[in-house]
Amino acid sequence: MIVIAGVLIGIVLGVRLAFKHGGRKLDALQYATGFAICFGLLGLFATIAADRLLLG
């Protein structure tokens, strides 16, 4: 669940940032993809860390 939330947050932030800087649709798509990958990986690491800490 953390990974999915990270990907969705990354998409939203990437699109908003691209349009804020005056980008077009393809710029927004590229930003969304990059941010989704980054936040998805952070969510994956958070999931692994939580699993190891809680289940020990």
PyMOL commands that place a pseudoatom at each C-alpha (Angstrom):
pseudoatom trace, name=CA, resn=MET, resi=1, chain=A, elem=C, hetatm=0, pos=[0.000, 0.000, 0.000]
pseudoatom trace, name=CA, resn=ILE, resi=2, chain=A, elem=C, hetatm=0, pos=[2.855, 2.391, 0.738]
pseudoatom trace, name=CA, resn=VAL, resi=3, chain=A, elem=C, hetatm=0, pos=[4.327, 1.807, -2.712]
pseudoatom trace, name=CA, resn=ILE, resi=4, chain=A, elem=C, hetatm=0, pos=[1.025, 2.544, -4.461]
pseudoatom trace, name=CA, resn=ALA, resi=5, chain=A, elem=C, hetatm=0, pos=[0.532, 5.697, -2.401]
pseudoatom trace, name=CA, resn=GLY, resi=6, chain=A, elem=C, hetatm=0, pos=[4.081, 6.797, -3.226]
pseudoatom trace, name=CA, resn=VAL, resi=7, chain=A, elem=C, hetatm=0, pos=[3.525, 6.294, -6.939]
pseudoatom trace, name=CA, resn=LEU, resi=8, chain=A, elem=C, hetatm=0, pos=[0.267, 8.256, -6.902]
pseudoatom trace, name=CA, resn=ILE, resi=9, chain=A, elem=C, hetatm=0, pos=[1.770, 11.103, -4.892]
pseudoatom trace, name=CA, resn=GLY, resi=10, chain=A, elem=C, hetatm=0, pos=[4.743, 11.170, -7.262]
pseudoatom trace, name=CA, resn=ILE, resi=11, chain=A, elem=C, hetatm=0, pos=[2.479, 11.432, -10.293]
pseudoatom trace, name=CA, resn=VAL, resi=12, chain=A, elem=C, hetatm=0, pos=[0.515, 14.320, -8.807]
pseudoatom trace, name=CA, resn=LEU, resi=13, chain=A, elem=C, hetatm=0, pos=[3.616, 16.207, -7.695]
pseudoatom trace, name=CA, resn=GLY, resi=14, chain=A, elem=C, hetatm=0, pos=[5.367, 15.650, -11.020]
pseudoatom trace, name=CA, resn=VAL, resi=15, chain=A, elem=C, hetatm=0, pos=[2.455, 16.929, -13.087]
pseudoatom trace, name=CA, resn=ARG, resi=16, chain=A, elem=C, hetatm=0, pos=[1.977, 19.970, -10.852]
pseudoatom trace, name=CA, resn=LEU, resi=17, chain=A, elem=C, hetatm=0, pos=[5.675, 20.842, -10.989]
pseudoatom trace, name=CA, resn=ALA, resi=18, chain=A, elem=C, hetatm=0, pos=[5.861, 20.509, -14.764]
pseudoatom trace, name=CA, resn=PHE, resi=19, chain=A, elem=C, hetatm=0, pos=[2.840, 22.741, -15.348]
pseudoatom trace, name=CA, resn=LYS, resi=20, chain=A, elem=C, hetatm=0, pos=[4.102, 25.222, -12.750]
pseudoatom trace, name=CA, resn=HIS, resi=21, chain=A, elem=C, hetatm=0, pos=[7.300, 25.644, -14.765]
pseudoatom trace, name=CA, resn=GLY, resi=22, chain=A, elem=C, hetatm=0, pos=[5.357, 26.147, -17.993]
pseudoatom trace, name=CA, resn=GLY, resi=23, chain=A, elem=C, hetatm=0, pos=[5.728, 22.656, -19.417]
pseudoatom trace, name=CA, resn=ARG, resi=24, chain=A, elem=C, hetatm=0, pos=[3.504, 20.964, -21.944]
pseudoatom trace, name=CA, resn=LYS, resi=25, chain=A, elem=C, hetatm=0, pos=[1.713, 17.623, -21.728]
pseudoatom trace, name=CA, resn=LEU, resi=26, chain=A, elem=C, hetatm=0, pos=[4.762, 15.552, -22.634]
pseudoatom trace, name=CA, resn=ASP, resi=27, chain=A, elem=C, hetatm=0, pos=[6.855, 17.435, -20.072]
pseudoatom trace, name=CA, resn=ALA, resi=28, chain=A, elem=C, hetatm=0, pos=[4.216, 16.668, -17.445]
pseudoatom trace, name=CA, resn=LEU, resi=29, chain=A, elem=C, hetatm=0, pos=[4.262, 13.007, -18.479]
pseudoatom trace, name=CA, resn=GLN, resi=30, chain=A, elem=C, hetatm=0, pos=[8.042, 12.837, -18.131]
pseudoatom trace, name=CA, resn=TYR, resi=31, chain=A, elem=C, hetatm=0, pos=[8.014, 14.553, -14.736]
pseudoatom trace, name=CA, resn=ALA, resi=32, chain=A, elem=C, hetatm=0, pos=[5.171, 12.312, -13.558]
pseudoatom trace, name=CA, resn=THR, resi=33, chain=A, elem=C, hetatm=0, pos=[7.069, 9.204, -14.609]
pseudoatom trace, name=CA, resn=GLY, resi=34, chain=A, elem=C, hetatm=0, pos=[10.285, 10.262, -12.898]
pseudoatom trace, name=CA, resn=PHE, resi=35, chain=A, elem=C, hetatm=0, pos=[8.583, 11.294, -9.684]
pseudoatom trace, name=CA, resn=ALA, resi=36, chain=A, elem=C, hetatm=0, pos=[6.440, 8.131, -9.658]
pseudoatom trace, name=CA, resn=ILE, resi=37, chain=A, elem=C, hetatm=0, pos=[9.529, 5.931, -9.929]
pseudoatom trace, name=CA, resn=CYS, resi=38, chain=A, elem=C, hetatm=0, pos=[11.356, 7.892, -7.221]
pseudoatom trace, name=CA, resn=PHE, resi=39, chain=A, elem=C, hetatm=0, pos=[8.478, 7.942, -4.741]
pseudoatom trace, name=CA, resn=GLY, resi=40, chain=A, elem=C, hetatm=0, pos=[7.611, 4.320, -5.541]
pseudoatom trace, name=CA, resn=LEU, resi=41, chain=A, elem=C, hetatm=0, pos=[11.155, 3.239, -4.663]
pseudoatom trace, name=CA, resn=LEU, resi=42, chain=A, elem=C, hetatm=0, pos=[11.043, 5.268, -1.456]
pseudoatom trace, name=CA, resn=GLY, resi=43, chain=A, elem=C, hetatm=0, pos=[7.747, 3.575, -0.608]
pseudoatom trace, name=CA, resn=LEU, resi=44, chain=A, elem=C, hetatm=0, pos=[9.273, 0.176, -1.317]
pseudoatom trace, name=CA, resn=PHE, resi=45, chain=A, elem=C, hetatm=0, pos=[12.172, 0.856, 1.039]
pseudoatom trace, name=CA, resn=ALA, resi=46, chain=A, elem=C, hetatm=0, pos=[9.749, 2.140, 3.683]
pseudoatom trace, name=CA, resn=THR, resi=47, chain=A, elem=C, hetatm=0, pos=[7.689, -1.046, 3.332]
pseudoatom trace, name=CA, resn=ILE, resi=48, chain=A, elem=C, hetatm=0, pos=[10.762, -3.255, 3.701]
pseudoatom trace, name=CA, resn=ALA, resi=49, chain=A, elem=C, hetatm=0, pos=[11.971, -1.284, 6.725]
pseudoatom trace, name=CA, resn=ALA, resi=50, chain=A, elem=C, hetatm=0, pos=[8.561, -1.436, 8.394]
pseudoatom trace, name=CA, resn=ASP, resi=51, chain=A, elem=C, hetatm=0, pos=[8.321, -5.158, 7.746]
pseudoatom trace, name=CA, resn=ARG, resi=52, chain=A, elem=C, hetatm=0, pos=[11.741, -5.838, 9.259]
pseudoatom trace, name=CA, resn=LEU, resi=53, chain=A, elem=C, hetatm=0, pos=[11.088, -3.609, 12.275]
pseudoatom trace, name=CA, resn=LEU, resi=54, chain=A, elem=C, hetatm=0, pos=[7.617, -4.920, 13.048]
pseudoatom trace, name=CA, resn=LEU, resi=55, chain=A, elem=C, hetatm=0, pos=[8.163, -8.612, 12.359]
pseudoatom trace, name=CA, resn=GLY, resi=56, chain=A, elem=C, hetatm=0, pos=[11.803, -8.656, 13.454]
for i in range(1, 56): cmd.bond("trace and resi %d" % i, "trace and resi %d" % (i + 1))
show_as sticks, trace
zoom trace
